[in-house]
Structure formats: C-alpha cells, structure tokens
Amino acid sequence: MMPEIAPDQMIEQLRWRYAVKRFDATRKIDEETWSALEQSLILTPSSYGLQPWKFIVITDQELKDQLPAISWNQKQPQDCSHMVILAGRKVVDTAYIDRYMKSVVVTRQLAADAMDGYRNTLVRIVEQIPNHLDWNARQVYIALGQLMVAAAMLGVDTCPMEGIDTAAYDKILGLEDDVFTSVVGCAVGYRHPDDLQASAAKVRFDRKELVEYR
C-alpha cells in the first residue's frame, strides 16, 4: 500500500508555501532532496503523454550571477539553490511522435506495431493544432505546479517567475536555434530568515466564491 500524507498535513504545507522574495544564498538543497524534486518534474503528466518540455537546472554560481539582469533585477535566480527554466518544444512533429511511440513500445514491452493506430490518430490531432508552442507552454505550467507542490511537501521553497526575459534566457542558455524555448522559471531553495513575506497572511477569495458544486 502506498504511503499517504494526512489531509491536514498537506494543507499545512500548502499554507506554508509562498512565492519567496528573498532566498538564503548560503543554503543549498541536498542531493537526495533535489533528486526527488527532479523526479517530480520527470513524472509530470502531459497531454497524450508527449512530454513537450525540457527542464534546464542552473546551479553554476557564475551563470546565476548573470540572471538578475535578465529577470527584471530580481535576485531570486541568483540567490536560490537551483534555478529551473522550464522550456517548451516549439513544434511537435511526426518524428517526435514516432520517437515517443517507440518509447511506449519498449517501456511496456509491446509488439512493434501495437501503437500504430494510436500513433496515426495522434499525428492527425497534432497536425490540427494551430500553435504548437502555445499548446506546449500550457503543458509546461503543469510541470511548474507539480514542482512547486512537491517542493512544499518536502519543506523546500520556490518562487515561480514569469518576470524573466525569455529571449535573453534562450541566448544565455544556447536555445536560440534549439527545438526548445524558455517559457517560465522557478527559483528553488530556502527562504531567508529576513524575508518578511514569509509571515504575511495568505490572501484568497472565499471558498464559496472560488468553488462551485453541481
């Protein structure tokens, strides 16, 4: 039986979580904890299981020192332990779908032609999508949410960051001519004890206004 987290414990961790404004640059995530967070990214669900993303993890301090200038002068990318850039595929083409189908066949030990019907259906569906990057970017945000929740469960802080110059990140990461492009960032690490936002009350609309049952 899989271990379960108590419902009240889950809520406690989600209340504990906030978008960190100031990280403690002296604290780093240990290898075991980061490995679990990395797996949370890899295990993120996606439409048709296509995984149209790449997660670029920046830990090199010299590189991190360059990031505030292309992040609206925010210091979180510089001071956090791991700065994650979640990139999306610009295009999902037939070759990529075929690669994924081969992975399914190998992983599940199926006959070579077992996925042909599904593959053909998926090719037709993808061909009708007018903007692949727009579709894939929405998938990337699923991964961002999964990373933030997983981190909170482990007592690790995060700050999701749309306030970055994605074109500049692509340049510094060598993605300008790549099949991937930067979509959003997430700084991961530990809050600084002087970050006053840590003690600020969460502001949320009333449950009755946000949740409707039918």
Backbone as numpy.savetxt, mean C-alpha at the origin, in Angstrom:
# Nx Ny Nz CAx CAy CAz Cx Cy Cz
-7.22 -24.18 14.03 -8.07 -22.98 14.03 -7.19 -21.73 14.03
-7.54 -20.81 13.16 -6.75 -19.59 13.06 -6.91 -18.74 14.31
-5.81 -18.09 14.77 -5.93 -17.21 15.94 -6.80 -16.01 15.62
-7.50 -15.52 16.61 -8.38 -14.38 16.42 -7.98 -13.24 17.33
-8.16 -12.04 16.86 -7.97 -10.88 17.70 -9.34 -10.49 18.24
-9.40 -10.13 19.50 -10.68 -9.77 20.11 -11.21 -8.49 19.45
-12.54 -8.40 19.24 -13.11 -7.22 18.60 -12.73 -5.91 19.29
-12.76 -5.91 20.63 -12.44 -4.67 21.33 -10.96 -4.32 21.17
-10.11 -5.33 21.05 -8.69 -5.08 20.84 -8.45 -4.48 19.45
-9.17 -4.99 18.45 -9.06 -4.43 17.11 -9.43 -2.95 17.11
-10.57 -2.63 17.73 -11.02 -1.23 17.77 -10.02 -0.37 18.53
-9.46 -0.91 19.60 -8.47 -0.16 20.38 -7.27 0.21 19.52
-6.81 -0.74 18.71 -5.66 -0.47 17.85 -6.00 0.55 16.75
-7.21 0.47 16.22 -7.61 1.42 15.19 -7.80 2.82 15.76
-8.24 2.91 17.01 -8.33 4.21 17.67 -6.93 4.76 17.97
-6.01 3.86 18.25 -4.63 4.26 18.53 -3.94 4.83 17.29
-4.31 4.29 16.13 -3.71 4.71 14.88 -4.09 6.14 14.52
-3.17 6.87 13.96 -3.45 8.20 13.40 -2.39 8.49 12.35
-2.60 9.52 11.55 -1.63 9.90 10.53 -0.51 10.69 11.20
0.62 10.02 11.40 1.72 10.60 12.16 2.27 11.84 11.45
2.42 12.90 12.22 2.98 14.14 11.68 4.48 14.23 11.92
4.96 13.55 12.96 6.38 13.59 13.28 6.84 12.21 13.74
7.77 11.64 12.99 8.31 10.34 13.34 9.58 10.48 14.18
9.84 9.45 14.96 11.07 9.37 15.73 12.14 8.77 14.81
13.05 9.61 14.34 14.05 9.16 13.36 15.04 8.16 13.95
15.08 8.04 15.27 16.04 7.12 15.91 15.49 5.71 16.03
14.19 5.53 15.82 13.59 4.21 15.98 13.35 3.55 14.62
13.81 2.32 14.49 13.66 1.58 13.25 12.83 0.33 13.49
12.11 -0.09 12.48 11.29 -1.30 12.56 12.20 -2.52 12.49
12.02 -3.46 13.40 12.86 -4.65 13.39 12.52 -5.54 12.20
13.44 -6.42 11.87 13.32 -7.25 10.67 12.07 -8.13 10.67
11.76 -8.74 11.81 10.59 -9.63 11.88 9.30 -8.86 11.66
9.19 -7.70 12.29 7.98 -6.89 12.13 7.84 -6.39 10.70
8.97 -5.92 10.14 8.86 -5.43 8.76 8.50 -6.57 7.81
9.04 -7.76 8.03 8.72 -8.90 7.18 7.23 -9.17 7.17
6.59 -9.04 8.33 5.13 -9.24 8.42 4.40 -8.15 7.64
4.86 -6.91 7.75 4.22 -5.81 7.03 4.42 -5.96 5.52
5.58 -6.43 5.14 5.82 -6.70 3.72 4.84 -7.74 3.20
4.62 -8.79 4.00 3.68 -9.83 3.61 2.25 -9.29 3.52
1.92 -8.32 4.38 0.58 -7.73 4.31 0.37 -7.05 2.96
1.42 -6.46 2.42 1.33 -5.86 1.09 1.17 -6.93 0.02
1.99 -7.97 0.11 1.94 -9.04 -0.88 0.59 -9.74 -0.87
-0.03 -9.86 0.31 -1.30 -10.58 0.45 -2.52 -9.72 0.16
-2.32 -8.48 -0.23 -3.44 -7.59 -0.53 -4.31 -8.15 -1.66
-5.63 -8.15 -1.49 -6.51 -8.59 -2.58 -6.56 -7.56 -3.70
-6.81 -8.04 -4.91 -6.93 -7.14 -6.06 -7.96 -7.68 -7.03
-8.46 -6.84 -7.92 -9.44 -7.27 -8.91 -8.87 -8.40 -9.76
-9.60 -9.51 -9.81 -9.21 -10.70 -10.57 -7.88 -11.27 -10.11
-7.37 -10.78 -8.98 -6.09 -11.27 -8.47 -4.89 -10.82 -9.27
-5.03 -9.77 -10.08 -3.99 -9.37 -11.02 -2.79 -8.67 -10.39
-2.95 -8.13 -9.19 -1.83 -7.49 -8.48 -1.10 -6.46 -9.36
-1.81 -5.42 -9.80 -1.20 -4.47 -10.75 -0.37 -3.40 -10.06
0.61 -3.83 -9.29 1.34 -2.87 -8.47 2.78 -3.32 -8.23
3.55 -2.38 -7.69 4.88 -2.66 -7.14 5.03 -1.79 -5.91
5.66 -2.32 -4.87 5.87 -1.58 -3.63 7.36 -1.29 -3.48
7.72 -0.04 -3.57 9.12 0.35 -3.49 9.38 0.87 -2.08
10.25 0.18 -1.36 10.52 0.48 0.05 11.86 1.21 0.15
11.82 2.41 0.67 13.02 3.24 0.76 13.50 3.27 2.21
14.70 2.75 2.43 15.30 2.79 3.76 16.66 3.49 3.76
17.25 3.66 2.59 18.54 4.33 2.49 18.41 5.78 2.94
19.15 6.17 3.97 18.96 7.50 4.55 19.35 8.62 3.59
20.37 8.41 2.78 20.74 9.45 1.82 19.62 9.71 0.83
18.95 8.66 0.42 17.81 8.81 -0.48 16.63 9.44 0.25
16.38 8.99 1.47 15.27 9.56 2.26 15.46 11.05 2.52
16.72 11.47 2.66 16.99 12.89 2.92 16.58 13.77 1.74
16.45 13.19 0.56 16.06 13.95 -0.62 14.54 14.08 -0.76
13.79 13.33 0.04 12.35 13.23 -0.18 11.51 14.40 0.30
11.83 15.07 1.40 10.99 16.21 1.80 10.82 17.25 0.70
11.87 17.49 -0.07 11.82 18.50 -1.13 10.80 18.16 -2.21
10.46 16.87 -2.36 9.47 16.48 -3.36 8.22 15.92 -2.68
8.06 16.30 -1.40 6.90 15.86 -0.61 6.28 17.04 0.12
6.20 18.16 -0.57 5.61 19.37 0.01 6.31 19.76 1.31
7.61 19.49 1.37 8.44 19.82 2.53 8.02 19.12 3.82
7.30 18.02 3.68 6.95 17.21 4.84 8.13 16.30 5.19
8.42 16.17 6.48 9.60 15.43 6.92 9.34 13.95 7.20
8.08 13.53 7.13 7.80 12.13 7.44 8.61 11.15 6.57
8.76 11.40 5.25 9.54 10.45 4.44 11.00 10.38 4.86
11.51 11.44 5.43 12.90 11.48 5.85 13.10 10.82 7.21
12.17 11.02 8.12 12.34 10.57 9.50 11.76 9.21 9.80
10.88 8.70 8.94 10.28 7.39 9.21 11.33 6.28 9.05
10.95 5.09 9.45 11.84 3.94 9.30 11.86 3.44 7.86
10.67 3.23 7.30 10.51 2.73 5.93 9.53 3.62 5.19
9.95 4.20 4.09 9.05 4.98 3.24 8.63 4.09 2.08
7.33 3.83 1.99 6.82 2.93 0.95 6.15 3.75 -0.15
6.60 3.55 -1.36 5.93 4.14 -2.52 5.13 3.04 -3.19
3.84 3.24 -3.26 2.95 2.25 -3.88 2.73 2.69 -5.32
3.25 1.89 -6.24 3.20 2.23 -7.66 2.20 1.33 -8.37
1.56 1.87 -9.40 0.58 1.11 -10.16 1.08 0.85 -11.57
0.64 -0.25 -12.15 0.96 -0.53 -13.55 0.24 0.45 -14.45
0.94 0.94 -15.45 0.32 1.85 -16.40 -0.65 1.13 -17.32
-0.33 -0.12 -17.64 -1.17 -0.91 -18.56 -1.17 -2.37 -18.10
-2.34 -2.98 -18.17 -2.43 -4.43 -17.98 -2.71 -5.02 -19.36
-1.67 -5.59 -19.98 -1.82 -6.10 -21.34 -1.96 -7.62 -21.34
-2.13 -8.17 -22.53 -2.33 -9.61 -22.67 -1.13 -10.39 -22.14
0.06 -9.89 -22.38 1.26 -10.58 -21.91 1.27 -10.68 -20.39
0.82 -9.61 -19.72 0.79 -9.64 -18.25 -0.27 -10.62 -17.76
-1.42 -10.63 -18.40 -2.48 -11.57 -18.03 -1.99 -13.00 -18.21
-1.30 -13.27 -19.32 -0.77 -14.62 -19.56 0.24 -15.01 -18.48
1.05 -14.06 -18.06 2.01 -14.34 -16.99 1.27 -14.69 -15.69
0.21 -13.97 -15.40 -0.56 -14.25 -14.19 -1.23 -15.63 -14.28
-1.81 -15.94 -15.45 -2.46 -17.24 -15.62 -1.47 -18.39 -15.44
-0.25 -18.20 -15.94 0.79 -19.23 -15.76 1.09 -19.41 -14.28
1.12 -18.30 -13.55 1.37 -18.38 -12.11 0.26 -19.14 -11.40
-0.98 -18.92 -11.81 -2.11 -19.64 -11.22 -1.97 -21.14 -11.47
-1.67 -21.50 -12.71 -1.54 -22.91 -13.09 -0.44 -23.59 -12.28
0.70 -22.92 -12.16 1.84 -23.51 -11.45 1.54 -23.60 -9.95
1.02 -22.51 -9.37 0.78 -22.48 -7.93 -0.27 -23.50 -7.50
-1.31 -23.66 -8.30 -2.40 -24.56 -7.94 -2.28 -25.94 -8.57
-1.18 -26.14 -9.30 -0.89 -27.44 -9.92 -2.05 -27.90 -10.80
-2.42 -27.02 -11.73 -3.51 -27.31 -12.65 -2.97 -27.76 -14.01
-3.86 -28.30 -14.81 -3.49 -28.63 -16.19 -3.15 -27.34 -16.94
-2.28 -27.45 -17.93 -1.76 -26.27 -18.63 -2.88 -25.42 -19.24
-3.97 -26.06 -19.67 -5.05 -25.32 -20.32 -6.24 -25.06 -19.40
-6.07 -25.31 -18.11 -7.20 -25.21 -17.17 -7.76 -23.80 -17.07
-6.93 -22.80 -17.29 -7.36 -21.41 -17.10 -7.64 -20.70 -18.42
-7.67 -21.42 -19.53 -7.81 -20.77 -20.84 -9.10 -19.99 -20.97
-10.22 -20.57 -20.52 -11.50 -19.88 -20.63 -11.51 -18.60 -19.82
-11.05 -18.69 -18.59 -11.00 -17.51 -17.71 -10.04 -16.47 -18.28
-8.92 -16.95 -18.81 -7.93 -16.04 -19.41 -8.55 -15.25 -20.54
-9.27 -15.90 -21.42 -9.88 -15.21 -22.56 -10.93 -14.20 -22.11
-11.72 -14.57 -21.11 -12.71 -13.65 -20.56 -12.03 -12.42 -19.97
-10.95 -12.65 -19.24 -10.25 -11.55 -18.59 -9.62 -10.62 -19.61
-9.08 -11.17 -20.69 -8.51 -10.33 -21.75 -9.58 -9.42 -22.33
-10.79 -9.97 -22.58 -11.88 -9.16 -23.13 -12.28 -8.06 -22.16
-12.35 -8.37 -20.87 -12.73 -7.38 -19.86 -11.71 -6.26 -19.80
-10.45 -6.62 -19.74 -9.39 -5.62 -19.60 -9.30 -4.73 -20.83
-9.57 -5.30 -22.00 -9.53 -4.50 -23.23 -10.58 -3.40 -23.24
-11.64 -3.57 -22.46 -12.72 -2.58 -22.42 -12.50 -1.49 -21.38
-11.47 -1.61 -20.56 -11.20 -0.60 -19.54 -10.52 0.59 -20.21
-11.13 1.78 -20.15 -10.59 2.92 -20.89 -9.27 3.46 -20.37
-9.05 3.36 -19.05 -7.83 3.91 -18.46 -7.28 2.92 -17.44
-6.29 2.17 -17.85 -5.76 1.13 -16.99 -5.15 1.69 -15.71
-4.42 2.81 -15.83 -3.77 3.36 -14.65 -4.80 3.83 -13.63
-5.89 4.41 -14.07 -6.93 4.83 -13.15 -7.50 3.63 -12.39
-7.72 2.55 -13.11 -8.23 1.32 -12.50 -7.20 0.74 -11.53
-5.96 0.68 -11.97 -4.91 0.09 -11.14 -4.61 0.94 -9.91
-4.72 2.26 -10.04 -4.48 3.13 -8.89 -5.48 2.85 -7.78
-6.72 2.55 -8.15 -7.72 2.22 -7.13 -7.35 0.91 -6.43
-6.72 -0.01 -7.17 -6.26 -1.24 -6.54 -5.14 -0.93 -5.54
-4.27 0.00 -5.92 -3.15 0.39 -5.06 -3.65 0.89 -3.70
-4.77 1.61 -3.70 -5.29 2.13 -2.45 -5.80 1.03 -1.53
-6.19 -0.11 -2.10 -6.55 -1.25 -1.26 -5.30 -1.70 -0.49
-4.17 -1.74 -1.18 -2.91 -2.13 -0.53 -2.50 -1.13 0.53
-2.71 0.14 0.26 -2.40 1.17 1.25 -3.20 0.96 2.52
-4.50 0.71 2.38 -5.35 0.47 3.54 -4.93 -0.77 4.31
-4.59 -1.84 3.57 -4.18 -3.08 4.23 -2.89 -2.86 5.03
-1.95 -2.12 4.45 -0.69 -1.85 5.14 -0.93 -1.06 6.42
-1.79 -0.06 6.36 -2.04 0.78 7.53 -2.71 0.00 8.65
-3.67 -0.84 8.30 -4.36 -1.64 9.33 -3.41 -2.68 9.92
-2.65 -3.35 9.06 -1.69 -4.34 9.55 -0.69 -3.70 10.49
-0.21 -2.52 10.12 0.75 -1.81 10.97 0.13 -1.49 12.33
-1.10 -1.01 12.31 -1.77 -0.67 13.57 -1.91 -1.88 14.47
-2.21 -3.04 13.89 -2.34 -4.26 14.68 -1.02 -4.64 15.34
0.10 -4.22 14.75 1.42 -4.56 15.28 2.03 -3.42 16.09
1.26 -2.36 16.29 1.77 -1.24 17.07 2.79 -0.40 16.32
2.68 -0.40 15.00 3.58 0.40 14.15 2.78 1.56 13.56
3.41 2.72 13.50 2.74 3.92 13.02 2.89 4.11 11.52
1.92 4.82 10.95 1.95 5.12 9.51 1.45 6.53 9.25
1.77 7.00 8.07 1.19 8.25 7.58 0.99 8.11 6.08
-0.27 7.97 5.62 -0.50 7.91 4.18 -0.22 9.27 3.57
0.42 9.29 2.39 0.87 10.57 1.84 0.53 10.69 0.35
-0.54 11.44 0.07 -0.82 11.85 -1.30 -0.07 13.13 -1.63
0.40 13.82 -0.59 1.11 15.07 -0.79 2.55 14.85 -1.22
2.71 14.18 -2.33 4.04 13.96 -2.89 3.99 14.28 -4.39
5.12 14.68 -4.93 5.25 14.94 -6.36 5.55 13.61 -7.03
4.52 12.96 -7.55 4.71 11.61 -8.08 5.67 11.59 -9.27
5.65 12.64 -10.09 6.58 12.68 -11.22 8.02 12.76 -10.73
8.23 13.55 -9.67 9.58 13.66 -9.10 10.00 12.35 -8.45
9.06 11.67 -7.80 9.39 10.36 -7.22 9.74 9.37 -8.33
8.99 9.40 -9.42 9.31 8.51 -10.54 10.73 8.75 -11.04
11.11 10.03 -11.10 12.45 10.37 -11.58 13.52 9.86 -10.64
13.35 10.10 -9.35 14.37 9.72 -8.38 14.46 8.20 -8.20
13.35 7.50 -8.50 13.31 6.05 -8.36 13.55 5.32 -9.68
13.78 6.08 -10.75 14.04 5.47 -12.04 12.82 4.84 -12.70
11.66 5.42 -12.47 10.41 4.86 -13.00 9.88 5.63 -14.22
10.62 6.63 -14.68 10.08 7.48 -15.75 9.68 6.69 -16.99
10.46 5.69 -17.35 10.16 4.89 -18.54 9.78 3.46 -18.16
9.32 3.29 -16.94 8.98 1.96 -16.43 7.52 1.66 -16.69
7.14 0.39 -16.48 5.73 0.00 -16.62 4.93 0.42 -15.39
5.62 0.84 -14.33 4.96 1.30 -13.11 5.16 2.81 -12.94
4.23 3.42 -12.20 4.36 4.84 -11.86 3.89 5.05 -10.44
4.52 5.98 -9.74 4.17 6.26 -8.35 2.72 6.73 -8.25
2.00 6.21 -7.27 0.60 6.60 -7.04 0.45 7.32 -5.71
0.94 6.72 -4.64 0.77 7.27 -3.30 1.90 6.74 -2.42
2.19 7.45 -1.36 3.24 7.00 -0.44 2.68 6.68 0.93
3.46 5.96 1.72 3.09 5.70 3.10 4.37 5.63 3.93
4.51 6.57 4.85 5.64 6.56 5.77 5.31 5.60 6.92
6.26 4.74 7.27 6.02 3.72 8.28 7.15 3.78 9.32
6.80 3.77 10.58 7.81 3.83 11.63 7.17 4.00 12.99
7.74 4.88 13.80 7.22 5.09 15.15 7.11 6.59 15.44
6.00 6.94 16.04 5.72 8.34 16.36 6.76 8.93 17.30
7.03 10.21 17.11 7.91 10.93 18.03 7.11 11.27 19.28
7.71 11.17 20.47 6.96 11.46 21.70 6.43 12.90 21.76
7.00 13.79 20.96 6.54 15.19 20.97 5.51 15.49 19.89
5.05 14.46 19.17 4.02 14.68 18.16 2.67 14.88 18.85
2.22 16.12 18.89 0.99 16.45 19.63 -0.25 15.82 19.01
-0.18 15.47 17.73 -1.35 14.87 17.08 -1.68 13.50 17.64
-0.71 12.88 18.31 -0.95 11.54 18.86 -2.04 11.55 19.91
-2.17 12.65 20.64 -3.16 12.72 21.72 -4.44 13.45 21.31
-4.50 13.88 20.05 -5.70 14.59 19.60 -6.87 13.62 19.44
-8.05 14.04 19.86 -9.24 13.19 19.74 -9.58 12.96 18.27
-9.97 11.74 17.94 -10.41 11.46 16.57 -11.72 12.17 16.30
-11.84 12.74 15.12 -13.06 13.43 14.72 -13.74 12.61 13.63
-14.86 12.04 13.94 -15.62 11.23 12.98 -17.08 11.61 13.08
-17.76 11.59 11.94 -19.20 11.81 11.97 -19.88 10.67 12.72
-21.09 10.92 13.18 -21.82 9.92 13.96 -22.08 8.67 13.12
-22.06 7.53 13.79 -22.29 6.24 13.12 -23.56 6.25 12.29
-24.63 6.85 12.82 -25.91 6.85 12.11 -25.83 7.63 10.81
-24.88 8.55 10.74 -24.72 9.34 9.54 -23.87 8.62 8.49
-23.01 7.72 8.97 -22.06 7.05 8.09 -22.46 5.65 7.68
-23.26 4.96 8.53 -23.60 3.56 8.27 -25.10 3.43 8.13
-25.51 2.82 7.04 -26.95 2.62 6.79 -27.22 1.15 6.56
-28.20 0.61 7.27 -28.60 -0.78 7.11 -29.91 -0.85 6.35
-30.04 -1.81 5.48 -31.27 -1.98 4.71 -31.67 -3.46 4.69
